[in-house]
Structures are given as structure tokens and as C-alpha cells.
Amino acid sequence: MTEITQKELGMISDALAAEALNCKKARMYSKTLIDCDLAACMAQIAEGHEQRYLYLLKLLGGN
């Protein structure tokens, strides 16, 4: 496997932070929305962000 460059590491780190923030916001919205359909949609969006976060973390050798 090829090594990750410093630039790539920085980009992955930035993407991790963005995915974590987006997941957190979507989860918050899913719990505060009154419309059940919109809340379910936000929960799905949060799940997608969480999956991308976990994938990026795996690229860095985390869990």
C-alpha cells in the first residue's frame, strides 16, 4: 500500500472534521424537526455522514 502524503493527510483530516460536524448537525435536526418525514430524512443523512466518517477514519488506520 502506498503511503499517504502530508497534503493528503491534511485533506483527510479536514474531511473527517467536516463529516463529523455534518453528522452532528443532521442528528440534531432529526431530533428537533416536527415533520416525521423530514426527521427520518435527516436521520438517513446523518447515517451517511457517519459512514463516510468511519471510512475516512479507517483510511488513517483508526478503528
C-alpha positions as CSV (number, residue, x, y, z in Angstrom):
1,M,0.0,0.0,0.0
2,T,1.3,3.5,-0.8
3,E,2.0,6.0,1.9
4,I,-0.3,8.9,2.5
5,T,1.4,12.3,1.9
6,Q,1.2,15.2,4.3
7,K,-1.1,17.0,1.9
8,E,-3.4,14.0,1.6
9,L,-3.3,13.6,5.4
10,G,-4.4,17.2,5.8
11,M,-7.2,16.8,3.3
12,I,-8.5,13.6,5.0
13,S,-8.3,15.3,8.4
14,D,-10.3,18.3,7.1
15,A,-12.9,15.8,5.5
16,L,-13.1,14.0,8.9
17,A,-13.9,17.2,10.7
18,A,-16.5,18.2,8.1
19,E,-18.2,14.8,8.2
20,A,-18.3,14.8,12.0
21,L,-19.9,18.3,12.0
22,N,-22.4,17.5,9.3
23,C,-23.4,14.2,11.1
24,K,-23.8,16.1,14.4
25,K,-26.0,18.8,12.8
26,A,-28.1,16.3,10.9
27,R,-28.7,14.2,14.0
28,M,-29.7,17.4,15.9
29,Y,-32.1,18.3,13.2
30,S,-33.6,14.8,13.0
31,K,-34.4,15.1,16.8
32,T,-35.9,18.6,16.6
33,L,-38.0,18.5,13.4
34,I,-41.7,18.2,13.9
35,D,-42.3,16.7,10.5
36,C,-41.7,12.9,10.8
37,D,-40.7,12.5,7.2
38,L,-38.2,15.3,7.3
39,A,-36.8,13.9,10.6
40,A,-36.4,10.5,9.1
41,C,-34.7,12.0,6.1
42,M,-32.3,13.9,8.3
43,A,-31.6,10.7,10.2
44,Q,-30.6,9.0,6.9
45,I,-28.4,11.9,6.0
46,A,-26.7,11.7,9.4
47,E,-26.1,8.0,8.9
48,G,-24.5,8.7,5.5
49,H,-22.1,11.2,7.1
50,E,-21.3,8.8,9.9
51,Q,-20.4,6.0,7.3
52,R,-18.2,8.4,5.4
53,Y,-16.5,9.5,8.7
54,L,-15.8,5.9,9.6
55,Y,-14.4,5.1,6.2
56,L,-12.1,8.1,6.4
57,L,-11.0,7.1,9.9
58,K,-10.2,3.6,8.5
59,L,-8.0,5.2,5.9
60,L,-5.9,6.7,8.6
61,G,-5.6,3.4,10.4
62,G,-8.2,4.1,13.1
63,N,-10.6,1.6,14.5
